[in-house]
Amino acid sequence: MRKKKVEIEQVDRLFFRANTPFDRFAKTWEVINGRFPPSAFTVVGAVRAAIAKELGWNGQGRWDDKLSNLIGKDIHELDPLDFDGPFIERDGKTFVPIPQFVVKQEGGFGILRPNESKKMWVTGANVEIHPLGTGNEAKFDAIKSGFIPLEWLKNLLDLRTAKPIEKFWKASDFHQGEYQPGVFLEIGSKSSANERGFFTRQYTRLRDGVTLSLYLQGLDESAAKKRLVTPLGGEGKFATIHLRDTDDQVLPKITKLNKEDGKCRFFIYLATHYRPTTKDKINRINVLEALKEDLQLQNVEFAGSSVGKPIKIGGWDMFRNRPLQLDAFVPAGSVFFFRADESLEMEILAGSRNKVGQFTRFGFGQYLVGTW
């Protein structure tokens, strides 16, 4: 089975709801915000549903054994399919989330690294770490949400030689928001509006030259239709899915780590959102310990991190016609710095571009190894 590139082309404006609180009675006017790029749950679900319908599924109920063997038997059971992404493409270039060690400074940008001359104690993590700094006294601000071309990322995987970026792109550089006002109807009525029930939805329309793409392995050629049309996101808006054979390896990889005092230095950059594996659904997740367990690396020393605000991602269960539970994810672009014994260098590098955590077949938890 050849690897497939899945390209999604917008037919109509799309609605990817952000999972922010929304109370119909909270205010006289509410905005139902959109999210871009959409969750892998949303995009992968649309691809699977489109393939299923092309092969005879009527859009209701579970798939039969034949379909299940081709595209997975349940909402979260994708075997044999395995996706990478989604990624944003614009004019032939792939864009990835900006690493959180890139910061804004007066007159340009800086790069954060662990400051080994200082130590701090992290409450709750029970470890001493180094604070991050740019190496100069200038103040800096975090970039909350940004993207850079993939070729720029290659130059940021070794922080000893990396140079600050020149600019970054916002989500709005790839899409424009469109707003549609509406009103909530009175409960039990089909025509009477609630006087406090005004709202507006934020739709997404991709800019010229922009597509969403994924990379797919495990799809049998009998199911690999070249062109599919499917609803995507909320409101049942349509998109076209193109499946193309490809040998592309989207993400770069380094071949050696920087070393000092018998230790190699590496960082983990999350290219896609990461849901830590947990065996205990009651207690809160210690993200750092979960990450080290998911990476299957023993005796590594945590040196610091630059992590974005957790995001909650849900989805829609098309078999049971109900929303999925919201789960908290570590956002793409987050970075964790480590040290390890030199003998672990090859083992650490071998994991780069792999995926860790939960829901990896959707594309979540894809990471790169860099060095500092």
ChimeraX attribute file (.defattr): number of C-alpha atoms within 10 A of each C-alpha:
attribute: neighborCount
match mode: 1-to-1
recipient: residues
	/A:1	9
	/A:2	14
	/A:3	19
	/A:4	21
	/A:5	20
	/A:6	25
	/A:7	21
	/A:8	24
	/A:9	18
	/A:10	21
	/A:11	16
	/A:12	17
	/A:13	17
	/A:14	24
	/A:15	25
	/A:16	22
	/A:17	21
	/A:18	18
	/A:19	16
	/A:20	12
	/A:21	7
	/A:22	12
	/A:23	10
	/A:24	15
	/A:25	14
	/A:26	10
	/A:27	13
	/A:28	12
	/A:29	15
	/A:30	20
	/A:31	15
	/A:32	20
	/A:33	19
	/A:34	21
	/A:35	15
	/A:36	18
	/A:37	16
	/A:38	19
	/A:39	24
	/A:40	24
	/A:41	20
	/A:42	18
	/A:43	20
	/A:44	25
	/A:45	21
	/A:46	20
	/A:47	23
	/A:48	19
	/A:49	19
	/A:50	22
	/A:51	22
	/A:52	19
	/A:53	15
	/A:54	17
	/A:55	14
	/A:56	10
	/A:57	16
	/A:58	12
	/A:59	13
	/A:60	10
	/A:61	11
	/A:62	16
	/A:63	19
	/A:64	10
	/A:65	10
	/A:66	11
	/A:67	19
	/A:68	17
	/A:69	15
	/A:70	21
	/A:71	24
	/A:72	18
	/A:73	18
	/A:74	14
	/A:75	17
	/A:76	14
	/A:77	14
	/A:78	23
	/A:79	16
	/A:80	16
	/A:81	19
	/A:82	18
	/A:83	22
	/A:84	27
	/A:85	25
	/A:86	26
	/A:87	21
	/A:88	23
	/A:89	19
	/A:90	17
	/A:91	9
	/A:92	10
	/A:93	13
	/A:94	20
	/A:95	19
	/A:96	25
	/A:97	26
	/A:98	28
	/A:99	27
	/A:100	24
	/A:101	26
	/A:102	23
	/A:103	22
	/A:104	18
	/A:105	15
	/A:106	10
	/A:107	6
	/A:108	12
	/A:109	18
	/A:110	23
	/A:111	22
	/A:112	20
	/A:113	22
	/A:114	21
	/A:115	16
	/A:116	12
	/A:117	7
	/A:118	10
	/A:119	15
	/A:120	11
	/A:121	12
	/A:122	12
	/A:123	8
	/A:124	7
	/A:125	12
	/A:126	8
	/A:127	13
	/A:128	15
	/A:129	22
	/A:130	20
	/A:131	19
	/A:132	20
	/A:133	19
	/A:134	19
	/A:135	12
	/A:136	7
	/A:137	7
	/A:138	10
	/A:139	12
	/A:140	18
	/A:141	12
	/A:142	13
	/A:143	17
	/A:144	12
	/A:145	17
	/A:146	19
	/A:147	21
	/A:148	20
	/A:149	18
	/A:150	18
	/A:151	14
	/A:152	17
	/A:153	20
	/A:154	15
	/A:155	15
	/A:156	21
	/A:157	24
	/A:158	20
	/A:159	19
	/A:160	11
	/A:161	10
	/A:162	15
	/A:163	14
	/A:164	17
	/A:165	19
	/A:166	9
	/A:167	11
	/A:168	16
	/A:169	16
	/A:170	15
	/A:171	15
	/A:172	14
	/A:173	14
	/A:174	20
	/A:175	18
	/A:176	14
	/A:177	17
	/A:178	15
	/A:179	15
	/A:180	11
	/A:181	12
	/A:182	14
	/A:183	17
	/A:184	17
	/A:185	15
	/A:186	13
	/A:187	9
	/A:188	7
	/A:189	9
	/A:190	9
	/A:191	9
	/A:192	12
	/A:193	15
	/A:194	16
	/A:195	12
	/A:196	15
	/A:197	19
	/A:198	19
	/A:199	18
	/A:200	16
	/A:201	19
	/A:202	21
	/A:203	24
	/A:204	24
	/A:205	19
	/A:206	22
	/A:207	14
	/A:208	10
	/A:209	12
	/A:210	21
	/A:211	20
	/A:212	21
	/A:213	22
	/A:214	23
	/A:215	24
	/A:216	24
	/A:217	16
	/A:218	17
	/A:219	18
	/A:220	14
	/A:221	10
	/A:222	8
	/A:223	14
	/A:224	16
	/A:225	15
	/A:226	11
	/A:227	16
	/A:228	17
	/A:229	20
	/A:230	21
	/A:231	18
	/A:232	28
	/A:233	22
	/A:234	15
	/A:235	12
	/A:236	12
	/A:237	15
	/A:238	18
	/A:239	20
	/A:240	18
	/A:241	23
	/A:242	19
	/A:243	21
	/A:244	17
	/A:245	15
	/A:246	13
	/A:247	10
	/A:248	10
	/A:249	10
	/A:250	14
	/A:251	17
	/A:252	15
	/A:253	17
	/A:254	15
	/A:255	11
	/A:256	17
	/A:257	21
	/A:258	16
	/A:259	17
	/A:260	10
	/A:261	7
	/A:262	11
	/A:263	19
	/A:264	22
	/A:265	23
	/A:266	27
	/A:267	25
	/A:268	23
	/A:269	28
	/A:270	29
	/A:271	28
	/A:272	27
	/A:273	26
	/A:274	28
	/A:275	25
	/A:276	24
	/A:277	18
	/A:278	17
	/A:279	9
	/A:280	8
	/A:281	8
	/A:282	7
	/A:283	8
	/A:284	8
	/A:285	16
	/A:286	12
	/A:287	17
	/A:288	14
	/A:289	14
	/A:290	18
	/A:291	19
	/A:292	16
	/A:293	16
	/A:294	17
	/A:295	16
	/A:296	12
	/A:297	14
	/A:298	11
	/A:299	10
	/A:300	15
	/A:301	17
	/A:302	20
	/A:303	23
	/A:304	23
	/A:305	23
	/A:306	19
	/A:307	18
	/A:308	18
	/A:309	10
	/A:310	16
	/A:311	17
	/A:312	16
	/A:313	21
	/A:314	17
	/A:315	21
	/A:316	17
	/A:317	15
	/A:318	18
	/A:319	13
	/A:320	12
	/A:321	10
	/A:322	10
	/A:323	11
	/A:324	14
	/A:325	11
	/A:326	12
	/A:327	12
	/A:328	15
	/A:329	20
	/A:330	20
	/A:331	23
	/A:332	26
	/A:333	26
	/A:334	25
	/A:335	23
	/A:336	21
	/A:337	24
	/A:338	20
	/A:339	21
	/A:340	20
	/A:341	17
	/A:342	17
	/A:343	11
	/A:344	16
	/A:345	19
	/A:346	12
	/A:347	11
	/A:348	22
	/A:349	18
	/A:350	13
	/A:351	17
	/A:352	20
	/A:353	21
	/A:354	15
	/A:355	24
	/A:356	25
	/A:357	19
	/A:358	18
	/A:359	19
	/A:360	20
	/A:361	22
	/A:362	26
	/A:363	27
	/A:364	28
	/A:365	30
	/A:366	23
	/A:367	25
	/A:368	22
	/A:369	27
	/A:370	27
	/A:371	21
	/A:372	22
